[in-house]
Amino acid sequence: MENQLRTYETICITKVDMPDDKFNTLVERSKNAVLNDGKGSWIYTDDLGKAKIAYPIEKDNRGKWTYFRYKSMPQGVDEIQRG
């Protein structure tokens, strides 16, 4: 039973001014972690827009919010969190 895929949700907050190529690389790396390390499947990515964050990160008080939904084994989730 412990090798069973589970459905996970992750919210990723990135810099508002992050270049598109860097952002796309981040999403692809996350997808590869799920597919390869987690032996799972990517369900979808949803852009939630830009919004204020509670605590400034590097003096920036806004972030770009992105929602990931996927099926994975725990190894895939661990790899996404490491990235």
matplotlib code that plots the C-alpha trace (Angstrom):
import matplotlib.pyplot as plt

x = [0.0, 2.8, 3.8, 0.4, 0.1, -1.6, -3.0, -1.0, -1.5, 1.3, 1.2, 4.4, 5.2, 7.8, 9.0, 6.7, 9.5, 10.9, 11.7, 9.4, 12.2, 13.3, 9.7, 9.1, 12.2, 10.9, 7.6, 9.3, 11.7, 8.7, 6.9, 10.0, 10.3, 6.7, 7.1, 10.5, 11.1, 7.5, 6.5, 3.3, 1.4, 0.9, -2.7, -2.5, -0.9, -3.0, -1.8, -3.4, -2.0, 0.0, -0.9, 0.5, 2.3, 2.2, 5.9, 8.3, 10.9, 14.0, 12.1, 9.4, 5.9, 4.2, 4.5, 3.3, 1.1, 1.0, -1.1, 0.2, -2.0, -0.4, -0.4, 2.9, 4.7, 6.3, 9.7, 8.3, 7.0, 10.3, 12.1, 9.8, 10.3, 14.1, 14.0]
y = [0.0, 2.5, 2.5, 3.9, 7.2, 10.1, 13.3, 16.4, 20.2, 22.7, 26.5, 28.0, 31.6, 33.2, 36.7, 38.9, 39.9, 36.4, 35.9, 33.6, 31.2, 30.8, 30.2, 27.7, 25.8, 25.7, 24.2, 21.7, 20.6, 20.1, 18.1, 15.9, 15.3, 14.0, 11.9, 10.5, 10.5, 10.2, 7.8, 9.8, 12.0, 15.8, 16.8, 20.6, 23.9, 27.0, 30.6, 32.3, 35.7, 38.2, 39.2, 40.7, 38.2, 38.4, 38.8, 40.5, 38.3, 40.1, 43.4, 42.4, 42.3, 40.8, 37.3, 35.4, 32.5, 29.2, 26.1, 22.6, 19.4, 16.0, 12.4, 11.1, 8.9, 10.8, 10.9, 13.2, 15.6, 15.6, 16.4, 19.4, 20.7, 20.5, 22.4]
z = [0.0, 0.6, -3.1, -4.1, -5.9, -4.1, -5.4, -4.3, -4.6, -4.4, -4.5, -5.9, -5.2, -7.5, -8.1, -10.1, -12.4, -13.0, -16.7, -18.5, -19.5, -15.9, -14.8, -17.5, -16.5, -12.9, -14.0, -16.3, -13.5, -11.2, -13.8, -14.4, -10.6, -10.6, -13.7, -13.0, -9.3, -8.2, -11.0, -11.3, -13.6, -13.9, -13.8, -14.4, -13.8, -13.0, -13.0, -10.0, -10.8, -8.9, -5.3, -2.1, 0.2, 4.0, 4.5, 2.1, 0.4, -0.5, 0.0, -2.5, -1.1, -4.2, -5.7, -8.7, -7.5, -9.4, -8.5, -9.3, -9.1, -9.7, -8.7, -7.3, -4.9, -2.0, -3.7, -6.4, -3.7, -1.9, -5.2, -5.9, -2.4, -2.8, -6.1]

ax = plt.figure().add_subplot(projection="3d")
ax.plot(x, y, z, "-o")
ax.set_aspect("equal")
plt.show()
